């Protein structure tokens, strides 16, 4: 199986490279039958999209692009025909593929842009292949599975000059813009500390790999789902959702919710790359005084502290605390006893020298603290709002693609999404460092990655004081799979 897969991958990659030169233009003229139908609009005013990963979140993405009124869904691709069935039914004119490599190779002349909503571990490879063909890309969060991939995608966006957007809808909400206006007006002084928290994970974590091998569903191409991850036998209840809690495929609660909650601090304060990180994680005990050891699984909870250097918008360093698994920071004293902190399960809190402000998931519902301040504060609108807010994130990208590279602004281009994703993945380095084991000559097991701070060399993308975690900065792909850049 692996040898055959390797041959197919090598052939597909050669085809991508060969066809890149052919597909240099962002837009092409399409025959009427491709777009067709009542109310037909000239091809130059519409975007033809190919969706890869079209069940679950991908189904919602595809539907939202179509609702913009300026997009046609030309092609659909998914490794699971059952998972994709509803979207295939909704867009009967779209041609369906199971293998994204085959679709890109055969159909790249017939669409303008690609929507990618696959598991985290396969984001980067598919995205690079699409960009090399001159296609605009919309990629679900987190942008990538590891730091190296995020850096390469950020660079690729500039090289290939395509419109990029990460599926971080909160970046298009009014909230970040409102908070930037408040902050720039000096309402809370200089921010030095930020807290972000979530009640995720809502899937199993801190558990051993399942011993319950199961029969691969007839509708699923398991080998293709695995993509570049190490080959393992199929187990029940991993797909389509619980893969998020396993390091081979997902990035845990940080990858799932971090982009939604930390985007605002990046936007408001101009944060970019962190300098150091430390983490503590929740423990699972399997017997009296016996802590479970499940290095393949993300932990049930964590508290991570990242330090960011001074920016043009801060007077000094910024300390950002991330908490998941239901852990929350202490309630601000400015909140009354029955006031909701964040939105209950999730939130972001900014602490400045003159005050505080907080928001909910997607940076929604921004509020100054104490809440009574919000009645009287009037700050002029300085930043243009995105029509439709978070829901307008999709139409914004569609319109930017139609306009062409560099013509219209998007809220979460890779130049922003890349560094944001790197920060989350750097936090995961500290989390994974907790499971690094060493065995001494006398057989004693120690955990040198616990209770330390990791120092980050951003230019060289490496931790300088604990080399064991650098293996996660750029993971090794399964044989036959390459990033291609």
Buried (B, 14 or more C-beta within 10 A) or exposed (E): EEEEBBEBBEEBBEBBEEBBEEBEEBBBEBEEEBBEEEEEEEBEEBBBBBBBBBBBBBBBBBBBBBBBEBBBBBBBBBBBBEBBBEBBEBBEEBBBBBBBBBBBBBBBEBBBBBBBBBBBBBBBBBBBBBBBBBBBBBBBBBBBBBBBBBBBBBBBBEEBEBBBBBBBBBBBBBBBBBBBBBBEEEBBBBBBBBBBBBBBBBBBBBBEBBEEEEEEBEBBBBBBBBBBBEEBEBBEEBBBEBBBBBBBBBBBBBBBBBBBBBBBBBBBBBBBBBBBBBBBBBEBEEEEEEEEEBEEBBBBBBBBBBBBBEBEBBEEBBBBBBBBBBBBBEEBEBBEEEEEBBBEBBBBBBBBEEBBBBBBBBBBBBBBBBEEBEEEEEEEEEEEEBEBBBBBBBBBBBBBBBEBBEEBEBBBBBEBBBBBBBBBBBBBBBBBBBBBEEEEEEEEEEBEBBEBBBBBEBEEBBBEEBEBBBEBBBBEBBBBBEBBB
